[in-house]
């Protein structure tokens, strides 16, 4: 569909000429003769670009531009005028005009201004789409109490400049929380830069953080911009900050205190405005007691502490996460959408997930790739998921018969899971006839979809 252009000018000759030229260029063109007609046209549907005359009867072009900017859709606007001056052009730019073209109109200048404005509009739309995709990608999912509380904490903290220290086991999603904080912050249009402190050798981490000058050490063949400089006006995420050396900790502390640093090999300080978010899977108070982490840096980083719960602590969210990953990977690999049976979800929910959400995500990716069926059953799941499942919940029972039935049901369910719901193998493991197992399952309310 070609880009849509609306010409707003009180001179019919100019409207006709511009419409004819732009139509030949392949654009979809409409024209009106006043600001009021322009706003009425926009109320019927958005356009990509408006060529707007400054001097119009009644409502002039600048007032029309102001009203356009108050609407739900904001097209690109190029102002045109035969009485242009610097003051008018400056005001139009402040009100959101992309460009300003003077009359008498040059066809070449007008079409060039239109092309530039539409190219910029296309980039804006693409950036907006990518930001929306990123926002979806970094959603904090889950309807459990811990995850709802985490989302609330993000909503309250994100718009501030307060430093955040995120605690959590490996694989819980600490990086996801850092991205969510940045996306919901006032810095969301600025860079998000991350550094895994555990993945960089000690002799290189200072160069990674602060950059270096050419020749500052052996192998420094060019100048290098560090993470702090790249994150200027944005967010720097220091993952696994507990693995940072004491020497580097001292330098990071100085940057946090002064918001400036010196690249290696330079004596010229560089000022930065960076929000630092840090994360760790270690208990930093223990690291401080052992002399491995600076107490003053801890208090600088730990302004707003976050804790991301282990997956076993919000197991009720496993079906939500599993279905989300399933849809995500099916789309990414161009596969037909798959679904998880209730029985398979039961296995996933009872597993302890030592690798947390990362382990669940990796498993779902593997199932999307290797499972040929559209419906994933327990028999498609790896054997390790049938070990280390949580036991039967303890609760008071009204009678011995009720307690015996509950135990028997749990025992049969576990044997079914251990044998990946293969009825022949399960009946053999239980020492029952296959038909007897089916009767038992029916009596205990166990269905094949459990």
C-alpha positions in Angstrom: 0.0 0.0 0.0 1.6 3.4 -1.0 2.2 6.0 1.6 -0.8 8.4 2.0 -0.3 12.2 1.8 -2.7 15.0 2.6 -2.1 18.5 1.0 -3.6 21.4 3.0 -3.5 24.7 1.1 -6.1 27.4 0.4 -4.8 27.8 -3.2 -6.6 25.3 -5.5 -3.8 25.6 -8.1 -1.1 24.6 -5.7 -3.2 21.7 -4.4 -3.8 20.4 -7.9 -0.1 20.8 -9.0 1.3 19.0 -5.9 -1.3 16.3 -6.1 -0.5 15.6 -9.7 3.3 15.5 -9.1 3.0 13.3 -6.0 0.5 10.9 -7.6 3.0 10.4 -10.4 5.6 9.5 -7.8 3.3 6.7 -6.7 1.8 8.2 -3.5 -1.9 8.1 -2.5 -2.8 11.8 -2.4 -5.8 13.8 -1.0 -6.1 17.6 -0.6 -8.2 20.1 1.4 -8.3 23.8 1.5 -8.4 24.6 5.3 -7.2 23.6 8.7 -10.7 22.6 9.7 -11.1 20.3 6.7 -7.6 18.8 7.5 -8.8 17.8 11.1 -12.0 16.5 9.7 -10.1 14.3 7.2 -7.8 13.0 10.0 -10.8 12.0 12.1 -11.8 9.6 9.3 -8.4 7.8 9.4 -4.7 8.4 9.7 -2.3 9.6 7.0 1.5 9.2 6.7 2.4 12.8 5.7 0.7 16.2 5.7 2.0 19.1 3.5 0.6 22.0 5.5 0.5 25.7 4.4 1.2 28.2 7.2 -1.2 30.8 5.9 -4.7 29.5 5.9 -8.1 31.2 6.4 -9.5 31.1 10.0 -7.3 28.4 11.7 -3.8 29.0 10.5 -1.2 26.3 9.8 0.6 26.5 13.1 -2.6 26.2 15.1 -3.6 23.3 12.8 -0.2 21.6 13.5 -0.8 22.0 17.2 -4.2 20.4 17.0 -2.7 17.5 14.8 -0.2 16.8 17.5 -2.9 16.4 20.1 -4.5 13.6 18.1 -4.1 9.9 18.6 -2.1 9.5 15.3 0.8 11.8 14.6 1.7 12.0 10.9 4.9 13.6 9.5 4.2 17.3 8.7 6.1 19.4 6.2 5.2 23.1 6.4 4.9 25.2 3.2 4.7 29.0 3.1 5.2 32.0 0.8 5.9 34.2 3.8 8.4 32.0 5.7 10.8 33.5 8.2 13.1 32.1 10.8 10.8 32.7 13.7 7.9 30.8 12.0 10.2 28.0 11.0 11.5 27.6 14.6 8.0 27.6 16.1 6.8 25.1 13.5 9.8 22.8 14.4 9.1 23.1 18.1 5.5 22.1 17.4 6.7 18.9 15.7 7.1 19.8 12.0 9.7 17.7 10.2 10.7 20.2 7.6 9.8 23.7 6.2 9.6 24.5 2.4 9.1 28.0 1.0 6.9 29.1 -1.9 7.2 29.4 -4.8 7.6 25.7 -4.6 10.4 23.9 -6.4 9.2 20.5 -7.5 12.6 19.0 -6.7 12.7 20.5 -3.2 9.1 19.5 -2.4 9.5 15.9 -3.6 12.9 15.6 -1.7 11.3 16.9 1.5 8.4 14.4 1.1 10.8 11.5 0.5 13.0 12.4 3.5 9.9 12.8 5.8 8.4 9.5 4.7 11.7 7.6 5.1 11.9 9.0 8.6 8.3 8.1 9.2 9.1 4.5 8.1 12.0 4.3 10.5 9.9 5.6 13.3 7.3 3.0 12.7 9.9 0.3 12.5 11.5 1.5 15.8 8.1 1.5 17.4 7.4 -2.0 16.3 10.8 -3.2 17.5 10.2 -1.5 20.9 6.8 -3.3 21.2 8.4 -6.6 20.3 11.1 -6.0 22.9 8.5 -5.0 25.5 6.7 -8.3 24.8 10.0 -10.3 24.9 10.8 -8.9 28.3 7.5 -9.5 29.9 7.6 -10.8 33.4 5.0 -13.6 33.2 3.1 -15.3 35.9 -0.1 -14.9 38.0 1.3 -16.2 41.3 1.6 -13.9 44.2 5.4 -13.6 44.0 5.3 -12.7 40.3 2.5 -10.1 40.7 4.5 -8.6 43.5 7.7 -8.5 41.3 5.8 -6.7 38.5 4.4 -4.2 41.0 7.9 -3.5 42.3 9.2 -3.0 38.7 6.3 -0.6 38.0 7.2 1.5 41.1 10.9 1.4 40.7 11.5 1.7 37.0 10.7 5.4 36.5 13.3 6.4 39.1 17.1 6.6 38.9 17.5 4.4 42.0 20.2 1.7 41.7 18.8 -1.9 41.8 20.5 -5.0 43.1 18.7 -8.2 41.8 19.1 -11.4 43.8 18.1 -14.8 42.5 19.4 -18.3 41.6 20.9 -18.9 38.2 18.2 -19.1 35.5 15.5 -17.3 37.4 15.3 -14.4 35.0 17.4 -11.6 36.6 18.4 -10.3 33.2 14.7 -10.2 32.2 13.9 -8.1 35.2 16.8 -5.7 34.4 15.4 -5.3 30.8 11.9 -4.8 32.2 13.2 -2.1 34.5 15.0 -0.3 31.6 12.0 -0.6 29.2 9.6 1.0 31.8 12.1 3.7 32.7 12.5 7.3 31.5 15.7 6.0 29.8 13.9 3.5 27.7 15.0 5.2 24.4 18.6 5.2 25.5 21.1 2.3 25.4 20.8 -0.8 27.6 24.3 -2.2 27.9 25.1 -5.4 29.8 28.3 -7.1 31.1 28.5 -10.5 32.6 31.3 -10.0 35.2 31.8 -13.8 35.6 32.5 -14.3 31.9 35.3 -11.7 31.4 38.9 -12.5 32.6 40.1 -10.2 35.4 42.8 -8.7 33.2 40.2 -7.6 30.6 37.2 -6.5 32.7 38.5 -3.0 33.4 39.0 -2.4 29.6 35.5 -3.7 29.0 34.0 -1.4 31.6 36.1 1.8 31.1 37.6 1.4 27.6 41.2 2.0 26.8 43.5 4.1 24.6 45.6 2.7 21.8 48.9 1.4 23.1 47.8 1.4 26.8 48.7 -2.3 27.1 50.0 -5.1 25.0 47.4 -5.9 22.4 45.6 -2.5 22.6 46.0 -1.8 18.9 43.0 0.6 18.8 41.0 2.9 21.1 38.1 1.0 22.7 34.9 2.5 24.1 33.9 0.9 27.4 30.5 -0.2 28.7 30.1 2.8 30.9 30.6 5.2 27.9 28.2 3.1 25.7 25.6 3.2 28.4 25.7 7.0 28.8 22.2 8.4 29.5 21.0 4.8 29.6 21.3 1.7 31.8 24.3 -0.5 32.6 23.5 -4.0 33.7 26.3 -5.7 35.7 25.4 -9.4 35.8 27.0 -11.7 38.4 28.6 -8.6 40.1 29.7 -10.8 43.0 32.4 -12.3 40.7 34.1 -8.9 40.2 37.6 -8.5 41.6 38.2 -6.2 44.5 40.4 -4.0 42.3 37.7 -3.5 39.7 35.1 -3.0 42.5 37.1 0.0 43.8 37.0 1.6 40.3 33.3 0.9 39.8 32.6 2.5 43.3 34.4 5.6 42.2 32.3 5.9 39.0 29.1 5.5 41.0 30.2 8.2 43.4 31.5 10.7 40.8 29.8 9.6 37.6 33.1 9.9 35.8 36.1 7.6 34.9 39.3 7.5 33.0 39.8 5.0 30.2 43.0 2.9 30.6 46.0 4.8 29.3 44.3 8.2 29.6 44.4 10.9 32.2 41.4 12.7 30.8 38.2 11.9 32.8 35.0 11.2 31.0 31.7 12.1 32.6 28.7 9.8 32.2 25.1 9.7 33.3 24.4 6.0 33.9 21.8 4.1 35.9 23.4 0.9 37.2 21.4 -2.3 37.8 23.4 -5.2 39.2 22.5 -8.9 39.7 24.0 -11.8 41.7 23.3 -15.4 42.6 25.5 -15.1 45.6 24.8 -13.8 49.1 26.9 -10.6 49.1 26.8 -10.3 52.9 28.7 -13.6 53.1 31.1 -12.4 50.4 31.7 -9.2 52.5 32.4 -11.2 55.6 34.9 -13.3 53.7 36.6 -10.2 52.4 35.6 -10.8 48.8 33.2 -7.9 48.2 33.5 -4.3 49.3 30.9 -3.3 51.8 30.8 0.4 50.6 30.1 -0.9 47.0 27.4 -3.2 48.3 25.5 -0.2 49.9 25.9 1.8 46.7 24.4 -0.9 44.6 21.8 -2.2 47.1 19.6 0.9 47.1 16.6 -1.0 45.9 16.9 -4.8 46.4 14.9 -7.2 44.2 14.5 -10.9 44.7 13.5 -13.1 41.8 11.9 -16.3 43.1 13.1 -19.8 42.1 10.7 -21.5 39.7 9.8 -24.1 42.4 8.5 -21.2 44.6 5.9 -20.3 42.0 5.2 -23.6 40.3 1.6 -22.6 39.6 3.1 -20.3 36.8 4.8 -23.3 35.0 1.8 -23.9 32.6 1.8 -20.2 31.7 5.5 -20.1 31.0 5.5 -23.4 29.2 2.7 -22.3 26.8 4.4 -19.0 26.3 7.7 -20.6 25.3 5.9 -23.2 23.2 4.2 -20.4 21.1 7.4 -18.4 20.9 9.6 -21.2 19.7 7.0 -22.6 17.3 6.8 -19.2 15.7 10.6 -18.7 15.7 11.2 -22.1 14.0 8.3 -21.8 11.6 6.6 -24.9 13.1 2.9 -25.5 13.5 1.7 -24.5 17.0 2.1 -27.4 19.5 0.2 -27.9 22.7 1.0 -29.6 26.0 -1.4 -32.2 27.3 -2.7 -31.9 30.9 -0.7 -35.0 31.8 2.5 -33.4 30.4 1.8 -30.2 32.3 1.4 -32.3 35.4 4.8 -33.7 35.0 6.3 -30.2 34.4 4.6 -28.8 37.4 5.8 -31.6 39.8 9.4 -31.4 38.7 11.7 -29.3 41.0 13.5 -27.3 38.2 17.0 -26.8 39.6 17.9 -24.8 36.5 14.8 -22.6 37.0 13.1 -20.8 34.1 16.1 -21.2 31.9 15.9 -25.0 32.2 12.2 -24.9 31.4 12.8 -22.6 28.4 15.6 -24.9 27.0 13.4 -28.0 27.4 10.5 -26.4 25.5 12.8 -25.3 22.7 14.1 -28.9 22.5 10.5 -30.3 22.3 9.6 -27.9 19.6 12.6 -29.0 17.5 12.5 -32.7 18.0 8.9 -33.7 18.9 7.1 -34.6 15.6 3.6 -34.5 17.1 1.3 -31.5 17.6 0.4 -32.6 21.1 3.2 -33.2 23.6 2.5 -36.1 26.0 4.5 -37.4 29.0 6.1 -40.0 26.8 7.8 -37.2 24.8 9.4 -35.7 28.0 13.0 -36.6 29.0 13.6 -39.2 31.8 15.1 -36.7 34.2 11.7 -35.0 34.6 10.4 -38.1 36.2 13.0 -38.0 39.0 13.0 -35.5 41.8 9.3 -34.7 41.6 7.7 -33.2 44.7 6.0 -35.6 47.0 2.3 -35.9 48.1 1.2 -32.8 50.0 0.5 -33.5 53.6 -3.0 -32.5 54.7 -5.5 -33.9 57.3 -7.8 -36.7 56.0 -11.3 -37.4 57.3 -10.7 -41.2 57.4 -8.1 -43.9 57.0 -9.8 -44.9 53.7 -9.4 -41.3 52.3 -5.8 -41.2 53.3 -5.1 -44.6 51.8 -6.9 -43.6 48.5 -4.8 -40.3 48.4 -1.6 -42.2 48.9 -2.5 -44.9 46.4 -3.4 -42.2 43.8 -0.1 -40.4 44.3 1.9 -43.6 44.1 0.2 -44.7 40.9 0.7 -41.3 39.4 4.4 -41.4 40.2 4.8 -44.8 38.7 3.0 -43.6 35.6 5.3 -40.7 35.3 8.4 -42.8 36.0 7.3 -45.0 33.1 6.3 -42.0 31.0 2.7 -43.1 31.0 3.4 -46.4 29.3 0.6 -48.6 30.6 2.3 -52.0 30.0 5.5 -50.9 31.8 3.5 -49.2 34.7 1.3 -52.3 35.3 4.4 -54.5 35.4 6.1 -52.1 37.9 3.1 -52.1 40.1 2.6 -55.9 39.8 -0.9 -55.5 38.4 -2.7 -56.7 35.4 -3.1 -54.0 32.8 -6.9 -54.2 33.0 -6.7 -54.0 36.8 -4.5 -50.8 36.5 -7.2 -49.2 34.3 -9.9 -50.0 36.8 -7.7 -48.6 39.6 -7.1 -45.4 37.7 -10.8 -45.0 37.0 -11.7 -45.6 40.6 -9.1 -43.0 41.8 -10.1 -40.5 39.2 -6.8 -40.7 37.2 -7.3 -40.0 33.5 -4.9 -40.3 30.6 -5.0 -36.4 30.4 -4.0 -35.9 34.0 
